Amino acid sequence: MSTIDRGRPPKAPGSQGRPSKVLSSRTRTRLAAGTLLAPFFALFTVAMIVPVGYALWLSLFTEKQSGLGFGGPRTVFDGLGNYATALGDQAFRDGFRVLLGYCALYLPLMIGGAIVLALLLDTALARARRFFQLALFLPHAIPGLIAALIWIYLYTPQLSPVVAAMEAGGIGFDFFSSAGTLPSIVNIALWQWLGYNVVIFYAALQAVDRSLLEAATVDGAGNWRIAFSVKLPLIRSSLVMVLLFTVIGSLQLFTEPLILSRGSGSAVTSTWTPNMYAYSAAFERNDYGLAAAASVLIALVAAVLSFVVTRFTNRGKEARP
């Protein structure tokens, strides 16, 4: 043994095993994280990836009659034929025009109304906040089908006390006409979702640092200045989230117009929105390839709009000093 080796203290037994213990600890952490995330990824695969993949596969096929039509339909590969059929159909394109008008009317009323109500609840002058939060949120707990049926009753002449009161006041309005159908559906959506967004905004406002509000008050800012110059910029992330979810939800408009199109005498047709077009293609015309192609196109539009909204809001955030 050399002199240098004699001068070194002997290595403690098991000291060389410390790195392996660190690695094993990291491995256990990864295994624990993987175990906790596995149910999510399994559910995401079953509920999202598999249906989307099947829809993509189904959209590439169509059914055609063989021979003179006596042999029954057969499924053949059609490539992008279903997509061309959907895009070339005037009814499908008109559905997006309806959604454009719906968003132009619905988004300002929803976002603006939810912000105003949340700001009112957040002020020190508000009373009975819990009651108003519950009263505003309660319609969201009612399923969309039931909400549509309730409002159809309230829109129907000779049945609705609302229509009777309007006629008694000299106000005549046909909620089922071509001009009244869109505002009628917007009203149902507002009634159901306004309180939900109010709760989100109110929770975000409650998280705002109160010292900032007190400093703004000391500087002489009024309630309106504090609301729009201090509070709203601080809940920007919540505004973006609600705007994104509202846009995506608008593209999925289906339940309310479908109920109004069944026996109410309204101007809503079976292909009034893109989702109704896909539903009609699948369950009324039994053209599942066309329905799948229409659904994929709707998903692509939703993805593009989501990207545009997030990009626009992020750019606005970066532009701020």
C-alpha positions as CSV (number, residue, x, y, z in Angstrom):
1,M,0.0,0.0,0.0
2,S,1.4,3.4,-0.9
3,T,2.0,6.3,1.5
4,I,-0.8,8.3,-0.2
5,D,-3.2,5.4,0.2
6,R,-2.2,5.0,3.9
7,G,-3.0,8.7,4.5
8,R,-6.6,8.5,3.1
9,P,-9.4,7.7,5.4
10,P,-11.1,4.4,4.7
11,K,-14.3,4.7,2.7
12,A,-17.4,4.1,4.6
13,P,-19.2,1.0,3.7
14,G,-22.1,1.7,1.4
15,S,-20.8,5.1,0.4
16,Q,-20.5,4.0,-3.2
17,G,-24.2,3.1,-3.1
18,R,-25.4,6.7,-2.6
19,P,-25.8,7.5,-6.3
20,S,-27.8,4.4,-6.8
21,K,-30.0,5.4,-3.9
22,V,-30.6,8.8,-5.5
23,L,-31.4,7.2,-8.8
24,S,-33.8,4.8,-7.2
25,S,-35.5,7.7,-5.5
26,R,-35.9,9.5,-8.8
27,T,-37.2,6.3,-10.3
28,R,-39.7,5.9,-7.6
29,T,-40.9,9.5,-8.1
30,R,-41.3,8.9,-11.8
31,L,-43.2,5.6,-11.2
32,A,-45.5,7.4,-8.7
33,A,-46.1,10.2,-11.2
34,G,-46.7,7.7,-13.9
35,T,-49.1,5.8,-11.7
36,L,-51.1,8.9,-10.9
37,L,-51.2,10.1,-14.5
38,A,-52.0,6.7,-16.0
39,P,-55.8,7.0,-15.4
40,F,-55.9,10.4,-17.1
41,F,-54.0,9.2,-20.1
42,A,-56.1,6.1,-20.4
43,L,-59.3,8.1,-20.2
44,F,-58.0,10.7,-22.6
45,T,-57.0,7.9,-25.1
46,V,-60.4,6.2,-24.8
47,A,-62.6,9.3,-24.8
48,M,-60.6,11.6,-27.2
49,I,-57.8,9.9,-29.3
50,V,-59.7,6.8,-30.3
51,P,-63.0,8.6,-31.3
52,V,-61.0,11.2,-33.3
53,G,-59.0,8.6,-35.0
54,Y,-62.1,6.6,-35.8
55,A,-63.8,9.7,-37.2
56,L,-60.8,10.4,-39.4
57,W,-60.9,6.8,-40.7
58,L,-64.7,6.8,-41.2
59,S,-64.6,10.1,-43.1
60,L,-62.4,8.5,-45.8
61,F,-65.1,6.0,-46.8
62,T,-68.6,6.1,-48.3
63,E,-71.3,3.7,-49.2
64,K,-72.3,3.1,-52.8
65,Q,-74.8,0.9,-54.5
66,S,-73.4,-1.9,-56.4
67,G,-74.6,-2.8,-59.9
68,L,-78.2,-1.9,-60.5
69,G,-78.9,-1.4,-56.8
70,F,-80.0,-4.9,-56.1
71,G,-76.9,-6.0,-54.3
72,G,-77.2,-3.6,-51.4
73,P,-74.7,-0.8,-50.5
74,R,-71.0,-1.4,-50.2
75,T,-68.4,0.6,-48.4
76,V,-65.7,2.0,-50.6
77,F,-62.7,4.2,-50.1
78,D,-63.5,7.8,-51.1
79,G,-60.4,9.7,-49.9
80,L,-61.3,13.4,-49.4
81,G,-64.6,13.0,-51.3
82,N,-66.7,13.4,-48.1
83,Y,-64.8,16.6,-47.2
84,A,-65.5,18.0,-50.7
85,T,-69.1,17.1,-50.4
86,A,-69.5,18.8,-47.1
87,L,-67.6,22.0,-48.2
88,G,-69.6,22.1,-51.4
89,D,-72.9,21.8,-49.6
90,Q,-74.6,25.2,-49.2
91,A,-76.4,24.0,-46.1
92,F,-73.1,23.2,-44.4
93,R,-71.7,26.6,-45.3
94,D,-74.8,28.4,-44.2
95,G,-74.4,26.7,-40.8
96,F,-71.2,28.6,-40.2
97,R,-72.8,31.9,-41.2
98,V,-75.4,31.2,-38.6
99,L,-72.7,30.6,-36.0
100,L,-71.0,33.8,-37.1
101,G,-74.2,35.8,-36.3
102,Y,-74.6,33.8,-33.1
103,C,-71.1,34.7,-31.9
104,A,-71.5,38.3,-32.9
105,L,-74.6,38.6,-30.7
106,Y,-73.7,36.1,-27.9
107,L,-70.0,36.8,-27.1
108,P,-70.4,40.5,-26.2
109,L,-73.5,39.9,-24.1
110,M,-72.0,36.9,-22.4
111,I,-68.5,38.2,-21.6
112,G,-69.6,41.8,-21.0
113,G,-72.6,40.8,-18.8
114,A,-70.5,38.3,-16.8
115,I,-67.8,40.9,-16.2
116,V,-70.2,43.6,-15.1
117,L,-72.1,41.3,-12.7
118,A,-68.8,39.9,-11.2
119,L,-67.6,43.5,-10.7
120,L,-70.8,44.4,-9.0
121,L,-70.6,41.4,-6.7
122,D,-67.0,42.3,-5.9
123,T,-67.7,45.8,-4.7
124,A,-68.0,46.7,-1.1
125,L,-71.6,47.9,-1.6
126,A,-72.8,44.5,-2.7
127,R,-75.2,42.7,-0.3
128,A,-76.3,39.1,-0.2
129,R,-73.5,38.0,-2.4
130,R,-74.0,34.3,-1.6
131,F,-77.7,34.5,-2.6
132,F,-77.0,36.2,-5.9
133,Q,-74.1,33.9,-6.7
134,L,-76.4,30.9,-6.2
135,A,-79.3,32.5,-8.1
136,L,-77.0,33.3,-11.1
137,F,-75.4,29.9,-11.0
138,L,-78.5,27.8,-10.5
139,P,-79.6,27.8,-14.2
140,H,-76.3,26.2,-15.2
141,A,-77.2,23.2,-13.1
142,I,-80.3,22.6,-15.3
143,P,-79.4,20.4,-18.4
144,G,-79.6,22.1,-21.7
145,L,-82.4,19.9,-22.9
146,I,-84.6,20.9,-19.9
147,A,-83.6,24.6,-20.3
148,A,-84.6,24.5,-24.0
149,L,-88.0,22.9,-23.2
150,I,-88.7,25.6,-20.5
151,W,-87.9,28.4,-22.8
152,I,-90.0,26.9,-25.6
153,Y,-92.9,27.0,-23.3
154,L,-92.1,30.7,-22.4
155,Y,-91.8,31.5,-26.2
156,T,-95.1,29.8,-27.2
157,P,-98.1,32.1,-27.7
158,Q,-101.3,31.2,-25.9
159,L,-99.2,29.3,-23.3
160,S,-96.5,31.8,-22.2
161,P,-97.2,34.4,-19.5
162,V,-94.2,36.3,-20.9
163,V,-95.7,36.6,-24.4
164,A,-99.1,37.5,-22.9
165,A,-97.5,40.3,-20.8
166,M,-95.7,41.6,-23.9
167,E,-98.9,41.6,-26.0
168,A,-100.7,43.4,-23.2
169,G,-98.0,46.0,-23.3
170,G,-98.3,46.4,-27.1
171,I,-95.1,44.5,-27.8
172,G,-95.5,41.9,-30.5
173,F,-92.5,39.6,-31.1
174,D,-92.5,36.1,-32.7
175,F,-89.7,34.2,-31.0
176,F,-89.9,31.4,-33.6
177,S,-89.7,33.6,-36.7
178,S,-86.6,33.8,-39.0
179,A,-85.7,37.1,-37.3
180,G,-86.5,36.0,-33.8
181,T,-85.0,32.5,-33.7
182,L,-81.3,33.6,-33.3
183,P,-82.1,36.0,-30.4
184,S,-84.3,33.3,-28.8
185,I,-81.4,30.8,-28.8
186,V,-78.9,33.4,-27.6
187,N,-81.2,34.1,-24.7
188,I,-81.4,30.5,-23.7
189,A,-77.6,30.2,-23.8
190,L,-77.2,33.4,-21.7
191,W,-79.6,32.1,-19.1
192,Q,-77.7,28.9,-18.8
193,W,-74.1,30.0,-18.9
194,L,-74.0,33.6,-17.7
195,G,-73.9,32.6,-14.0
196,Y,-71.2,30.1,-14.6
197,N,-68.8,32.7,-16.0
198,V,-69.8,35.2,-13.3
199,V,-68.6,32.7,-10.7
200,I,-65.2,32.3,-12.6
201,F,-64.7,36.1,-12.8
202,Y,-65.8,36.6,-9.2
203,A,-63.3,34.0,-7.9
204,A,-60.5,35.7,-9.9
205,L,-61.5,39.1,-8.5
206,Q,-61.4,37.7,-5.0
207,A,-57.8,36.7,-5.6
208,V,-56.7,40.2,-6.5
209,D,-54.3,41.8,-3.9
210,R,-56.5,44.2,-1.9
211,S,-53.4,46.4,-1.1
212,L,-53.4,47.3,-4.8
213,L,-57.0,48.4,-4.6
214,E,-56.3,50.4,-1.5
215,A,-53.3,52.1,-3.1
216,A,-55.5,53.0,-6.2
217,T,-58.1,54.4,-3.9
218,V,-55.5,56.5,-2.0
219,D,-54.3,57.9,-5.3
220,G,-57.8,59.1,-6.0
221,A,-59.1,56.5,-8.4
222,G,-62.8,56.0,-8.5
223,N,-64.7,52.8,-8.6
224,W,-64.9,52.7,-12.4
225,R,-61.2,53.5,-12.8
226,I,-60.3,50.8,-10.3
227,A,-62.6,48.3,-12.0
228,F,-61.3,48.8,-15.6
229,S,-57.7,49.9,-14.9
230,V,-56.8,47.7,-12.0
231,K,-59.1,44.7,-11.6
232,L,-59.7,43.7,-15.2
233,P,-56.0,43.7,-16.2
234,L,-55.2,41.5,-13.1
235,I,-57.8,38.9,-14.1
236,R,-56.6,38.8,-17.8
237,S,-55.9,35.0,-17.7
238,S,-59.5,34.3,-16.6
239,L,-60.9,36.6,-19.3
240,V,-58.8,34.7,-21.9
241,M,-60.0,31.3,-20.6
242,V,-63.7,32.3,-20.6
243,L,-63.4,33.8,-24.0
244,L,-61.7,30.7,-25.4
245,F,-64.2,28.3,-23.8
246,T,-67.1,30.4,-25.0
247,V,-65.9,30.5,-28.6
248,I,-65.4,26.7,-28.6
249,G,-68.8,26.2,-27.0
250,S,-70.5,28.4,-29.6
251,L,-69.1,26.2,-32.3
252,Q,-70.8,23.2,-30.6
253,L,-74.3,24.8,-30.7
254,F,-76.7,21.9,-31.0
255,T,-79.2,21.2,-28.2
256,E,-81.1,24.4,-28.2
257,P,-81.7,24.7,-31.9
258,L,-82.4,21.0,-32.2
259,I,-85.2,21.2,-29.6
260,L,-86.6,24.4,-31.3
261,S,-86.7,22.6,-34.6
262,R,-88.9,19.8,-33.3
263,G,-92.6,20.8,-33.4
264,S,-92.3,24.4,-32.3
265,G,-92.9,25.9,-35.7
266,S,-89.6,27.8,-35.6
267,A,-87.5,28.7,-38.6
268,V,-84.7,26.3,-37.4
269,T,-84.1,23.6,-40.0
270,S,-82.4,20.2,-39.5
271,T,-79.1,21.7,-40.9
272,W,-79.3,25.1,-39.1
273,T,-75.8,24.7,-37.5
274,P,-72.8,22.6,-38.5
275,N,-73.4,20.1,-35.7
276,M,-77.0,19.7,-36.7
277,Y,-75.8,19.1,-40.3
278,A,-73.5,16.3,-39.1
279,Y,-76.4,14.9,-36.9
280,S,-78.8,14.9,-39.8
281,A,-76.2,13.3,-42.2
282,A,-75.6,10.5,-39.7
283,F,-79.1,9.7,-38.3
284,E,-81.5,10.9,-40.9
285,R,-79.6,10.1,-44.1
286,N,-77.4,7.3,-42.7
287,D,-74.3,8.9,-44.4
288,Y,-71.8,8.3,-41.6
289,G,-68.8,9.2,-43.8
290,L,-70.2,12.6,-44.5
291,A,-71.1,13.1,-40.9
292,A,-67.6,12.2,-39.8
293,A,-66.1,14.5,-42.4
294,A,-68.3,17.4,-41.2
295,S,-67.3,16.7,-37.6
296,V,-63.6,16.8,-38.5
297,L,-64.1,20.1,-40.3
298,I,-65.9,21.5,-37.2
299,A,-63.0,20.4,-35.0
300,L,-60.4,22.0,-37.4
301,V,-62.3,25.3,-37.3
302,A,-62.4,25.1,-33.4
303,A,-58.7,24.4,-33.3
304,V,-57.9,27.4,-35.7
305,L,-60.1,29.7,-33.7
306,S,-58.5,28.6,-30.4
307,F,-55.1,29.3,-31.9
308,V,-56.2,32.7,-33.1
309,V,-57.7,33.7,-29.7
310,T,-54.7,32.6,-27.7
311,R,-52.3,34.2,-30.2
312,F,-54.2,37.5,-30.2
313,T,-54.4,37.6,-26.4
314,N,-50.8,36.7,-25.9
315,R,-49.7,39.3,-28.4
316,G,-51.8,41.9,-26.6
317,K,-50.1,40.8,-23.3
318,E,-46.6,41.2,-24.8
319,A,-47.5,44.6,-26.2
320,R,-48.3,46.0,-22.8
321,P,-45.5,47.9,-21.2
